[in-house]
Amino acid sequence: MLRILSIILAVVMFSFPAEARKKKEPVLEENKAYVIYAEGCPICKQALEYINDKYLTRPDIVKVNIETEEGRALLKQCAKKFKFKTIVVPVVCMGDTHFMGWSGKAAKDFDENLIKMHEH
């Protein structure tokens, strides 16, 4: 029975065009804040703790690990959009602004820009 199900699944999977099976690359959306971080980075941990404490349930804040395919794709788009010459994590891309690293100023900038992003 398992073998028959495996064969059926294989037939179904390969009956779709290759383009339909490909995973779509994520796209930076103007109305979302992207926090691109590295696992094990202490500065990233501070940023994520701040954001999680204050905004945990916000669907407009997307946290992505730079070590994932999605994280690398979003970082590449952000870097292209803002013409990065160097990159320091965490990277925050939101609307028409971005910043790298994390500090008290970054936390304040994050809060202010999140509000501005939704005023447009």
Rosetta constraint file for C-alpha pairs under 8 A:
AtomPair CA 1 CA 5 HARMONIC 6.37 0.50
AtomPair CA 2 CA 6 HARMONIC 6.17 0.50
AtomPair CA 3 CA 7 HARMONIC 6.26 0.50
AtomPair CA 4 CA 8 HARMONIC 6.22 0.50
AtomPair CA 5 CA 9 HARMONIC 6.07 0.50
AtomPair CA 6 CA 10 HARMONIC 6.14 0.50
AtomPair CA 7 CA 11 HARMONIC 6.19 0.50
AtomPair CA 8 CA 12 HARMONIC 6.18 0.50
AtomPair CA 9 CA 13 HARMONIC 6.05 0.50
AtomPair CA 10 CA 14 HARMONIC 6.13 0.50
AtomPair CA 11 CA 15 HARMONIC 5.99 0.50
AtomPair CA 12 CA 16 HARMONIC 7.07 0.50
AtomPair CA 13 CA 21 HARMONIC 7.88 0.50
AtomPair CA 14 CA 18 HARMONIC 7.97 0.50
AtomPair CA 16 CA 20 HARMONIC 6.34 0.50
AtomPair CA 16 CA 21 HARMONIC 6.94 0.50
AtomPair CA 17 CA 21 HARMONIC 6.81 0.50
AtomPair CA 18 CA 22 HARMONIC 6.41 0.50
AtomPair CA 25 CA 70 HARMONIC 7.19 0.50
AtomPair CA 25 CA 73 HARMONIC 6.95 0.50
AtomPair CA 26 CA 70 HARMONIC 6.34 0.50
AtomPair CA 26 CA 73 HARMONIC 6.82 0.50
AtomPair CA 26 CA 74 HARMONIC 6.63 0.50
AtomPair CA 27 CA 74 HARMONIC 6.69 0.50
AtomPair CA 27 CA 77 HARMONIC 7.64 0.50
AtomPair CA 28 CA 32 HARMONIC 7.67 0.50
AtomPair CA 28 CA 34 HARMONIC 7.88 0.50
AtomPair CA 28 CA 74 HARMONIC 6.45 0.50
AtomPair CA 28 CA 77 HARMONIC 7.01 0.50
AtomPair CA 28 CA 78 HARMONIC 7.45 0.50
AtomPair CA 29 CA 95 HARMONIC 7.64 0.50
AtomPair CA 30 CA 94 HARMONIC 6.73 0.50
AtomPair CA 30 CA 95 HARMONIC 4.57 0.50
AtomPair CA 30 CA 96 HARMONIC 7.56 0.50
AtomPair CA 30 CA 117 HARMONIC 7.95 0.50
AtomPair CA 31 CA 60 HARMONIC 6.94 0.50
AtomPair CA 31 CA 94 HARMONIC 7.33 0.50
AtomPair CA 31 CA 95 HARMONIC 6.11 0.50
AtomPair CA 31 CA 117 HARMONIC 6.35 0.50
AtomPair CA 31 CA 118 HARMONIC 6.83 0.50
AtomPair CA 32 CA 60 HARMONIC 4.62 0.50
AtomPair CA 32 CA 61 HARMONIC 5.77 0.50
AtomPair CA 32 CA 62 HARMONIC 7.03 0.50
AtomPair CA 32 CA 94 HARMONIC 5.99 0.50
AtomPair CA 32 CA 95 HARMONIC 6.90 0.50
AtomPair CA 32 CA 117 HARMONIC 7.96 0.50
AtomPair CA 33 CA 60 HARMONIC 6.15 0.50
AtomPair CA 33 CA 61 HARMONIC 4.75 0.50
AtomPair CA 33 CA 62 HARMONIC 6.06 0.50
AtomPair CA 33 CA 92 HARMONIC 6.88 0.50
AtomPair CA 33 CA 93 HARMONIC 5.82 0.50
AtomPair CA 33 CA 94 HARMONIC 4.27 0.50
AtomPair CA 33 CA 95 HARMONIC 7.13 0.50
AtomPair CA 33 CA 114 HARMONIC 7.24 0.50
AtomPair CA 34 CA 61 HARMONIC 5.99 0.50
AtomPair CA 34 CA 62 HARMONIC 4.79 0.50
AtomPair CA 34 CA 63 HARMONIC 5.91 0.50
AtomPair CA 34 CA 64 HARMONIC 7.31 0.50
AtomPair CA 34 CA 91 HARMONIC 7.84 0.50
AtomPair CA 34 CA 92 HARMONIC 5.49 0.50
AtomPair CA 34 CA 93 HARMONIC 5.15 0.50
AtomPair CA 34 CA 94 HARMONIC 6.18 0.50
AtomPair CA 35 CA 61 HARMONIC 7.40 0.50
AtomPair CA 35 CA 62 HARMONIC 6.12 0.50
AtomPair CA 35 CA 63 HARMONIC 4.74 0.50
AtomPair CA 35 CA 64 HARMONIC 6.23 0.50
AtomPair CA 35 CA 90 HARMONIC 6.60 0.50
AtomPair CA 35 CA 91 HARMONIC 5.85 0.50
AtomPair CA 35 CA 92 HARMONIC 4.64 0.50
AtomPair CA 35 CA 93 HARMONIC 6.77 0.50
AtomPair CA 36 CA 63 HARMONIC 6.04 0.50
AtomPair CA 36 CA 64 HARMONIC 4.99 0.50
AtomPair CA 36 CA 65 HARMONIC 5.80 0.50
AtomPair CA 36 CA 66 HARMONIC 5.95 0.50
AtomPair CA 36 CA 71 HARMONIC 6.46 0.50
AtomPair CA 36 CA 74 HARMONIC 7.99 0.50
AtomPair CA 36 CA 75 HARMONIC 6.94 0.50
AtomPair CA 36 CA 89 HARMONIC 6.95 0.50
AtomPair CA 36 CA 90 HARMONIC 5.47 0.50
AtomPair CA 36 CA 91 HARMONIC 5.06 0.50
AtomPair CA 36 CA 92 HARMONIC 6.27 0.50
AtomPair CA 37 CA 41 HARMONIC 7.67 0.50
AtomPair CA 37 CA 44 HARMONIC 5.60 0.50
AtomPair CA 37 CA 63 HARMONIC 7.47 0.50
AtomPair CA 37 CA 64 HARMONIC 6.34 0.50
AtomPair CA 37 CA 65 HARMONIC 5.08 0.50
AtomPair CA 37 CA 66 HARMONIC 5.64 0.50
AtomPair CA 37 CA 89 HARMONIC 5.66 0.50
AtomPair CA 37 CA 90 HARMONIC 4.57 0.50
AtomPair CA 37 CA 91 HARMONIC 6.65 0.50
AtomPair CA 38 CA 44 HARMONIC 6.55 0.50
AtomPair CA 38 CA 65 HARMONIC 5.60 0.50
AtomPair CA 38 CA 66 HARMONIC 5.47 0.50
AtomPair CA 38 CA 67 HARMONIC 6.76 0.50
AtomPair CA 38 CA 89 HARMONIC 6.72 0.50
AtomPair CA 38 CA 90 HARMONIC 7.03 0.50
AtomPair CA 39 CA 44 HARMONIC 7.71 0.50
AtomPair CA 39 CA 65 HARMONIC 6.71 0.50
AtomPair CA 39 CA 66 HARMONIC 7.97 0.50
AtomPair CA 39 CA 67 HARMONIC 7.72 0.50
AtomPair CA 40 CA 44 HARMONIC 7.85 0.50
AtomPair CA 40 CA 45 HARMONIC 7.47 0.50
AtomPair CA 41 CA 45 HARMONIC 6.21 0.50
AtomPair CA 42 CA 46 HARMONIC 6.43 0.50
AtomPair CA 43 CA 47 HARMONIC 6.43 0.50
AtomPair CA 43 CA 89 HARMONIC 7.77 0.50
AtomPair CA 43 CA 90 HARMONIC 7.24 0.50
AtomPair CA 43 CA 101 HARMONIC 6.97 0.50
AtomPair CA 43 CA 102 HARMONIC 6.24 0.50
AtomPair CA 44 CA 48 HARMONIC 6.11 0.50
AtomPair CA 44 CA 89 HARMONIC 6.63 0.50
AtomPair CA 44 CA 90 HARMONIC 5.27 0.50
AtomPair CA 44 CA 101 HARMONIC 7.62 0.50
AtomPair CA 44 CA 102 HARMONIC 7.29 0.50
AtomPair CA 45 CA 49 HARMONIC 6.02 0.50
AtomPair CA 46 CA 50 HARMONIC 6.21 0.50
AtomPair CA 46 CA 102 HARMONIC 7.42 0.50
AtomPair CA 47 CA 51 HARMONIC 6.16 0.50
AtomPair CA 47 CA 90 HARMONIC 7.48 0.50
AtomPair CA 47 CA 102 HARMONIC 6.04 0.50
AtomPair CA 47 CA 107 HARMONIC 7.68 0.50
AtomPair CA 48 CA 52 HARMONIC 5.79 0.50
AtomPair CA 49 CA 53 HARMONIC 5.92 0.50
AtomPair CA 50 CA 54 HARMONIC 6.21 0.50
AtomPair CA 50 CA 107 HARMONIC 7.61 0.50
AtomPair CA 51 CA 55 HARMONIC 5.36 0.50
AtomPair CA 51 CA 56 HARMONIC 6.68 0.50
AtomPair CA 52 CA 56 HARMONIC 4.32 0.50
AtomPair CA 55 CA 61 HARMONIC 7.89 0.50
AtomPair CA 64 CA 68 HARMONIC 7.64 0.50
AtomPair CA 64 CA 70 HARMONIC 7.16 0.50
AtomPair CA 64 CA 71 HARMONIC 5.14 0.50
AtomPair CA 65 CA 70 HARMONIC 7.86 0.50
AtomPair CA 65 CA 71 HARMONIC 5.20 0.50
AtomPair CA 66 CA 70 HARMONIC 7.72 0.50
AtomPair CA 66 CA 71 HARMONIC 4.31 0.50
AtomPair CA 66 CA 72 HARMONIC 5.30 0.50
AtomPair CA 66 CA 75 HARMONIC 7.36 0.50
AtomPair CA 67 CA 71 HARMONIC 6.41 0.50
AtomPair CA 67 CA 72 HARMONIC 6.77 0.50
AtomPair CA 68 CA 72 HARMONIC 6.25 0.50
AtomPair CA 69 CA 73 HARMONIC 6.18 0.50
AtomPair CA 70 CA 74 HARMONIC 6.15 0.50
AtomPair CA 71 CA 75 HARMONIC 6.03 0.50
AtomPair CA 72 CA 76 HARMONIC 6.04 0.50
AtomPair CA 73 CA 77 HARMONIC 6.36 0.50
AtomPair CA 74 CA 78 HARMONIC 6.11 0.50
AtomPair CA 75 CA 79 HARMONIC 5.93 0.50
AtomPair CA 75 CA 91 HARMONIC 7.87 0.50
AtomPair CA 76 CA 80 HARMONIC 6.14 0.50
AtomPair CA 77 CA 81 HARMONIC 6.05 0.50
AtomPair CA 78 CA 82 HARMONIC 6.13 0.50
AtomPair CA 78 CA 93 HARMONIC 6.42 0.50
AtomPair CA 79 CA 83 HARMONIC 5.41 0.50
AtomPair CA 79 CA 84 HARMONIC 4.87 0.50
AtomPair CA 80 CA 84 HARMONIC 6.81 0.50
AtomPair CA 82 CA 98 HARMONIC 7.65 0.50
AtomPair CA 87 CA 91 HARMONIC 7.61 0.50
AtomPair CA 87 CA 100 HARMONIC 7.32 0.50
AtomPair CA 88 CA 100 HARMONIC 5.59 0.50
AtomPair CA 88 CA 101 HARMONIC 5.93 0.50
AtomPair CA 89 CA 100 HARMONIC 5.93 0.50
AtomPair CA 89 CA 101 HARMONIC 5.44 0.50
AtomPair CA 90 CA 100 HARMONIC 5.65 0.50
AtomPair CA 90 CA 101 HARMONIC 5.10 0.50
AtomPair CA 90 CA 102 HARMONIC 6.93 0.50
AtomPair CA 91 CA 98 HARMONIC 7.28 0.50
AtomPair CA 91 CA 99 HARMONIC 5.99 0.50
AtomPair CA 91 CA 100 HARMONIC 4.49 0.50
AtomPair CA 91 CA 101 HARMONIC 6.49 0.50
AtomPair CA 92 CA 98 HARMONIC 5.32 0.50
AtomPair CA 92 CA 99 HARMONIC 5.37 0.50
AtomPair CA 92 CA 100 HARMONIC 6.23 0.50
AtomPair CA 93 CA 97 HARMONIC 6.19 0.50
AtomPair CA 93 CA 98 HARMONIC 4.43 0.50
AtomPair CA 93 CA 99 HARMONIC 6.90 0.50
AtomPair CA 94 CA 98 HARMONIC 6.01 0.50
AtomPair CA 94 CA 113 HARMONIC 7.44 0.50
AtomPair CA 94 CA 114 HARMONIC 7.48 0.50
AtomPair CA 94 CA 117 HARMONIC 7.22 0.50
AtomPair CA 95 CA 117 HARMONIC 5.87 0.50
AtomPair CA 97 CA 113 HARMONIC 7.78 0.50
AtomPair CA 99 CA 106 HARMONIC 7.47 0.50
AtomPair CA 101 CA 106 HARMONIC 7.50 0.50
AtomPair CA 102 CA 106 HARMONIC 5.24 0.50
AtomPair CA 102 CA 107 HARMONIC 7.02 0.50
AtomPair CA 103 CA 107 HARMONIC 6.27 0.50
AtomPair CA 104 CA 108 HARMONIC 6.36 0.50
AtomPair CA 105 CA 109 HARMONIC 6.03 0.50
AtomPair CA 106 CA 110 HARMONIC 5.92 0.50
AtomPair CA 107 CA 111 HARMONIC 6.32 0.50
AtomPair CA 108 CA 112 HARMONIC 6.20 0.50
AtomPair CA 109 CA 113 HARMONIC 5.87 0.50
AtomPair CA 110 CA 114 HARMONIC 5.98 0.50
AtomPair CA 111 CA 115 HARMONIC 6.55 0.50
AtomPair CA 112 CA 116 HARMONIC 6.34 0.50
AtomPair CA 113 CA 117 HARMONIC 5.83 0.50
AtomPair CA 114 CA 118 HARMONIC 6.75 0.50
AtomPair CA 115 CA 119 HARMONIC 6.60 0.50
AtomPair CA 116 CA 120 HARMONIC 6.97 0.50
